[in-house]
Amino acid sequence: MANMPPKANVGEVLLNPLANLDAPYGAAKAAILSDAAFEQAHATISAWPGYAPTPLYELNAMAEAAGVAAIHYKDEGGRFGLGSFKALGGAYAVARLLSREIARRGGGNEPSIEAILSGQHAAVISEITVCCATDGNHGRSVAWGARTFGCACEIFIHATVSDGRKAAIEAYGARVTRTAGNYDDSVREAQETAAREGWFVVSDTSYPGYTDVPKDVMQGYELMAAEALDQMSAPPTHIFLQTGVGGMAAAIAAFFKRRFGSKRPLMILADPDQSACWVESIRNGAPTAVHGDLDTLMAGLACGEISLLAWDILKDTADAVIAVSDDQAVAMMRQLAAPEAPDRPIVAGESAVAGLAALMLAAGDPSARDDLKLGPDARVLVIGTESDTDPGLYEDLVGRSGDAVRASA
């Protein structure tokens, strides 16, 4: 049993004693994510072919069942045809890395994204190889970015990543290497190989000595928050966010903290119970790793070590964390695929639904409702981070294909 991670208490609302609505968004946080860097990310990504804001759906029947005023579901399944939100992070980080490297090698200014897309720097870019470790979606984004901008790409996946996700990455021209161990082991192997081969790591997690690229990844994710806010008639009072290493949750939290200060929404994290590194970190008040095979169906969240940059943002802006089981995630996938009227059917992958599952767990617990101020006036935002990124697995879990669910919408 020594290799098993700590077992989180499913459904427990663990309040964060470090949370502070009045904490300033100071210089340390601004050095990670800032308004200026967000404006650059927005300008860059919105210039890519195929950019469009993803839809925000109101889940009225589910909101009534939860006893809240509204649930808004930001559906990232159509983002750039990649099936997930990750295009906003990995591909953007590839673009920023290439821009900096072109300037470094040429001794001039960083080129515009338009210049890169036009092929003006193709000779330099073709000499560059980017790489990363992935549970699936981030690697697909990096591979798509590499193909879009013209560099080579090497992706590392760990033992339990499905063959379907492997094939989806390879479809974008990347070479994929399967490693032994779990996600965190594949991160280390990617870093070691890159150092040996002279490649550039484009990781969505940060660790000592490696922070610049993950900042770009997180900065790209903020576009989801900006789009959602524009699409809502009133700001959310609560945001439930699934966590892997924590980069997405930190980006959303940072955006709303900068916009609303002490009046920001409450931020509740949702962790898989089999890889509950955020539960343990919040419990201990410091980054805490969990170990073992991290065997959860929520593959995109199967991380045992949190991102240190994400911790710097979330340590006082995450108000609580809730552990969610695989069974609860699958039940939510099925509920979204065949909802009560008037809600529309939504294709949500297994890593997309932890935040929504955590909301429904909290809504059904009077003590949790009180702790989280989850009353009849609550307006909740959740981020549906992926669709059926592994179509075969989705059909096995839901009982219908993603295409059949989409056709019924």
C-alpha positions in Angstrom: 0.0 0.0 0.0 3.0 2.3 0.2 2.5 3.4 -3.4 -1.1 4.6 -2.9 -1.9 8.3 -2.7 -3.7 9.6 0.4 -7.5 9.0 0.1 -9.4 12.2 0.1 -12.8 12.3 1.6 -15.2 12.5 -1.4 -17.6 15.4 -1.1 -15.9 17.0 1.9 -15.7 20.7 1.7 -12.2 21.6 2.9 -12.1 25.4 3.6 -8.8 27.1 2.9 -7.6 28.9 6.1 -5.3 31.1 4.0 -8.2 32.4 1.8 -8.6 36.1 2.1 -11.0 38.2 0.0 -9.2 41.4 1.0 -5.7 40.1 0.0 -4.2 42.5 -2.6 -3.2 41.3 -6.0 0.3 42.4 -5.3 3.6 42.5 -7.3 4.4 38.8 -6.8 1.1 37.7 -8.4 1.4 40.4 -11.1 4.8 39.0 -12.1 2.9 35.7 -12.9 -0.3 37.0 -14.5 -1.1 40.6 -15.3 -3.5 42.8 -17.3 -0.7 43.8 -19.7 0.3 40.2 -20.4 -3.4 39.2 -20.8 -3.8 41.9 -23.4 -0.9 40.5 -25.4 -2.3 37.0 -25.1 -5.7 38.2 -26.3 -4.2 40.0 -29.2 -2.1 37.1 -30.2 -4.7 34.3 -29.9 -7.5 36.3 -31.5 -5.3 36.7 -34.6 -5.1 32.9 -35.1 -7.1 31.4 -37.9 -10.4 30.0 -36.5 -10.5 32.0 -33.3 -14.0 32.6 -31.9 -15.3 32.7 -28.3 -16.7 29.4 -27.1 -20.3 29.2 -26.0 -21.6 29.8 -22.5 -24.7 27.7 -21.8 -27.2 28.2 -19.0 -28.1 25.0 -17.1 -31.5 26.1 -15.8 -32.8 22.7 -14.8 -29.6 21.9 -13.0 -29.6 25.3 -11.3 -33.1 24.6 -10.0 -32.1 21.2 -8.7 -29.0 22.8 -7.0 -31.1 25.6 -5.4 -29.1 28.4 -7.0 -30.1 31.3 -9.3 -28.0 30.2 -12.3 -25.3 27.8 -13.5 -23.3 28.9 -16.5 -21.3 26.2 -18.3 -18.4 27.5 -20.5 -18.1 24.8 -23.2 -14.5 24.6 -24.4 -15.1 21.5 -26.6 -15.0 23.4 -29.8 -11.8 25.5 -29.2 -9.8 25.5 -32.4 -11.1 22.1 -33.3 -8.9 20.5 -30.6 -11.6 19.5 -28.2 -10.4 21.3 -25.2 -9.3 24.6 -23.6 -5.6 23.7 -23.9 -5.1 25.4 -27.2 -5.3 28.7 -25.3 -2.3 27.7 -23.2 0.1 25.2 -24.9 -0.1 26.7 -28.4 0.1 30.2 -27.1 3.2 29.3 -25.1 4.8 27.8 -28.3 4.1 31.1 -30.1 5.7 33.1 -27.4 8.7 30.8 -27.2 9.3 31.0 -30.9 9.0 34.8 -30.9 11.5 35.1 -28.2 13.9 32.6 -29.8 13.7 34.4 -33.2 14.6 37.7 -31.5 17.4 36.1 -29.6 19.0 34.4 -32.6 18.5 37.4 -34.9 19.4 40.1 -32.4 16.3 42.1 -33.1 12.8 42.7 -31.8 10.3 39.9 -31.3 8.3 39.4 -34.5 4.5 39.7 -34.6 2.3 36.6 -34.7 1.3 37.7 -38.2 4.9 37.6 -39.3 5.3 34.1 -37.8 2.1 32.8 -39.4 3.2 34.3 -42.8 6.3 32.2 -42.9 8.8 35.0 -42.7 10.8 33.2 -40.0 10.3 29.6 -41.3 14.0 28.9 -41.6 14.7 29.7 -37.9 11.6 28.0 -36.7 12.3 24.8 -38.6 15.4 24.3 -36.5 13.5 24.4 -33.2 12.0 21.4 -31.4 9.4 21.9 -28.6 8.4 19.1 -26.2 6.3 18.4 -23.2 4.8 15.8 -21.0 1.0 15.4 -21.1 -2.1 13.5 -20.0 -3.5 14.2 -23.5 -4.9 17.6 -24.1 -1.9 19.8 -23.4 0.2 17.7 -25.7 -2.3 18.0 -28.4 -2.3 21.7 -28.0 1.5 21.9 -28.2 1.6 19.6 -31.2 -1.1 21.7 -32.9 0.9 24.9 -32.2 4.1 23.3 -33.5 2.4 22.3 -36.7 0.7 25.7 -37.0 3.9 27.7 -36.5 6.3 25.3 -38.2 8.6 23.8 -35.6 9.2 20.1 -34.6 7.5 18.5 -31.7 8.2 15.6 -29.3 5.5 14.6 -26.7 5.9 12.3 -23.7 2.9 10.4 -22.3 2.8 8.2 -19.2 1.7 4.6 -18.9 -2.1 5.2 -18.4 -2.7 7.7 -21.2 -5.1 6.0 -23.7 -4.1 5.0 -27.2 -6.9 7.2 -28.5 -5.2 10.3 -27.0 -1.8 9.1 -28.2 -3.2 8.9 -31.8 -4.8 12.3 -31.5 -1.5 13.9 -30.7 0.3 12.0 -33.5 -2.3 13.3 -35.9 -0.7 16.8 -35.6 2.7 15.5 -36.7 4.3 15.1 -33.3 6.4 12.1 -32.3 5.0 10.5 -29.1 7.1 8.6 -26.6 5.3 6.5 -23.9 7.2 6.5 -20.5 7.0 4.4 -17.4 5.4 5.7 -14.3 2.8 8.5 -13.8 2.4 12.0 -15.1 5.0 13.5 -12.8 7.5 10.9 -14.0 6.8 11.9 -17.6 7.4 15.6 -16.8 10.9 14.7 -15.4 11.7 12.6 -18.4 10.7 15.3 -20.8 12.9 17.8 -19.0 15.9 15.5 -18.9 15.6 14.6 -22.6 15.1 18.3 -23.6 18.3 19.2 -21.7 20.2 16.5 -23.4 18.9 17.2 -27.0 18.7 21.0 -26.9 14.9 21.0 -27.1 12.5 23.6 -25.5 10.1 22.3 -22.9 6.6 23.8 -23.1 5.0 22.6 -19.9 1.8 23.6 -18.2 3.3 23.0 -14.8 6.1 25.0 -13.1 8.8 23.8 -10.8 12.0 25.3 -9.4 14.0 26.9 -12.2 11.2 26.6 -14.8 8.5 29.3 -14.6 8.6 31.5 -17.8 6.8 29.2 -20.2 4.1 28.1 -17.7 3.3 31.8 -17.1 2.5 32.0 -20.9 0.4 28.9 -20.7 -1.6 30.3 -17.8 -1.9 33.7 -19.4 -3.6 32.2 -22.4 -6.1 30.4 -20.2 -7.4 33.8 -19.0 -9.2 34.3 -22.3 -11.8 31.8 -21.1 -12.6 34.0 -18.1 -12.7 37.2 -20.1 -15.1 35.6 -22.7 -17.3 34.2 -20.0 -17.6 37.5 -18.2 -18.5 39.2 -21.5 -21.2 36.6 -22.0 -22.8 36.9 -18.6 -25.4 39.5 -17.7 -24.0 39.7 -14.2 -20.7 38.5 -12.7 -20.6 35.1 -11.1 -20.8 34.9 -7.3 -19.1 31.4 -7.3 -16.7 29.6 -9.7 -16.1 25.9 -9.4 -12.8 24.8 -11.1 -11.3 21.4 -11.6 -7.6 21.1 -10.8 -4.8 19.1 -12.2 -1.5 21.0 -11.5 -3.7 24.0 -11.0 -2.8 26.3 -13.9 -6.3 26.7 -15.3 -7.8 27.3 -12.0 -5.1 29.9 -11.1 -5.6 31.7 -14.4 -9.4 32.0 -13.9 -8.9 33.1 -10.2 -6.3 35.7 -11.1 -8.5 37.2 -13.8 -11.5 37.7 -11.5 -9.3 38.9 -8.6 -7.8 41.6 -10.8 -11.3 42.6 -12.0 -13.2 42.6 -8.8 -10.7 42.7 -5.9 -12.3 42.0 -2.6 -15.7 41.5 -4.3 -14.3 38.6 -6.4 -16.4 35.4 -6.7 -15.7 32.6 -4.3 -13.3 30.1 -5.9 -13.9 26.4 -5.1 -11.4 23.8 -6.4 -12.4 20.3 -7.4 -9.8 17.5 -7.1 -10.0 13.9 -8.2 -10.0 11.8 -5.0 -7.3 9.5 -6.4 -4.9 12.4 -7.2 -5.9 15.0 -4.6 -2.7 17.1 -4.5 -4.7 20.3 -4.0 -6.8 18.8 -1.2 -3.5 17.9 0.6 -1.9 21.2 -0.2 -4.9 23.2 1.1 -5.0 20.9 4.1 -1.3 21.5 4.9 -1.1 25.1 3.9 1.8 24.4 1.6 2.4 22.5 -1.7 2.1 18.8 -1.0 2.7 16.0 -3.4 0.7 12.8 -3.5 2.3 9.6 -4.9 1.3 6.4 -6.6 -0.2 5.6 -9.9 -2.8 8.4 -9.5 -5.3 6.1 -11.3 -8.3 8.2 -12.0 -10.6 8.3 -15.1 -10.1 12.1 -15.0 -6.9 11.7 -16.9 -6.3 15.3 -17.5 -6.4 15.9 -13.8 -4.2 13.0 -12.8 -1.3 15.0 -11.3 0.4 14.3 -8.0 2.4 17.6 -7.8 0.9 21.1 -8.0 2.3 23.9 -10.0 4.3 26.3 -7.8 3.1 29.3 -9.8 -0.5 28.1 -9.4 0.0 27.9 -5.7 1.3 31.4 -5.5 -2.0 32.6 -7.1 -4.4 30.1 -5.4 -3.0 30.0 -1.9 -5.2 32.9 -0.8 -7.7 33.1 -3.7 -9.0 29.5 -3.5 -11.6 29.5 -0.8 -12.2 25.7 -0.6 -11.5 22.4 -2.3 -13.7 19.4 -2.8 -12.7 15.9 -3.8 -14.7 14.2 -6.5 -14.8 10.5 -7.4 -14.6 8.9 -10.8 -18.2 7.6 -10.3 -19.4 11.1 -9.7 -17.6 12.4 -12.8 -19.1 9.7 -15.0 -22.6 10.4 -13.6 -22.2 14.1 -14.4 -21.0 13.3 -18.0 -24.2 11.2 -18.4 -26.4 13.9 -16.9 -25.0 16.5 -19.3 -25.5 14.2 -22.3 -29.1 13.6 -21.4 -30.3 16.6 -19.2 -33.7 17.6 -18.0 -35.4 20.2 -20.2 -34.8 23.0 -20.9 -31.1 22.3 -20.6 -29.4 21.4 -23.9 -27.3 18.2 -24.2 -23.6 18.8 -23.8 -20.6 16.6 -24.7 -18.3 16.8 -21.7 -15.2 14.6 -21.3 -14.3 13.0 -18.0 -11.8 15.8 -17.1 -14.4 18.5 -17.8 -17.0 17.8 -15.1 -15.2 17.8 -11.8 -16.1 21.4 -11.0 -19.8 20.8 -11.8 -19.8 17.6 -9.9 -18.3 19.4 -6.9 -21.0 22.1 -7.1 -23.8 19.5 -7.0 -22.1 17.7 -4.1 -21.9 21.0 -2.2 -25.5 22.0 -3.1 -26.8 18.7 -1.6 -25.1 19.3 1.8 -26.7 21.9 4.1 -23.4 22.5 5.9 -21.5 23.0 2.7 -24.1 25.3 1.3 -23.7 27.5 4.4 -19.9 27.4 4.4 -19.8 28.4 0.8 -22.7 30.9 0.9 -24.4 28.8 -1.8 -27.8 30.3 -1.6 -30.8 30.9 -4.0 -29.1 34.1 -5.3 -25.8 32.3 -6.3 -24.7 32.6 -9.9 -22.2 29.8 -10.6 -19.7 29.6 -13.4 -18.1 26.3 -14.3 -15.5 25.6 -17.1 -16.3 22.6 -19.3 -12.7 22.1 -20.2 -13.0 19.3 -22.8 -15.4 17.4 -25.0 -14.9 13.8 -26.1 -11.2 14.0 -26.5 -11.1 10.2 -26.4 -14.3 9.3 -28.4 -14.1 5.6 -27.7 -13.8 6.1 -23.9 -16.5 8.7 -24.0 -18.9 6.3 -25.7 -18.0 3.5 -23.2 -18.7 5.8 -20.2 -21.8 7.6 -21.4 -23.4 4.8 -23.6 -23.7 7.1 -26.6 -21.1 8.6 -28.9 -20.3 12.3 -28.7 -21.6 12.8 -32.2 -25.0 11.3 -31.2 -25.2 13.6 -28.2 -24.3 16.6 -30.3 -26.9 15.6 -32.9 -29.6 15.6 -30.2 -28.7 19.2 -29.0 
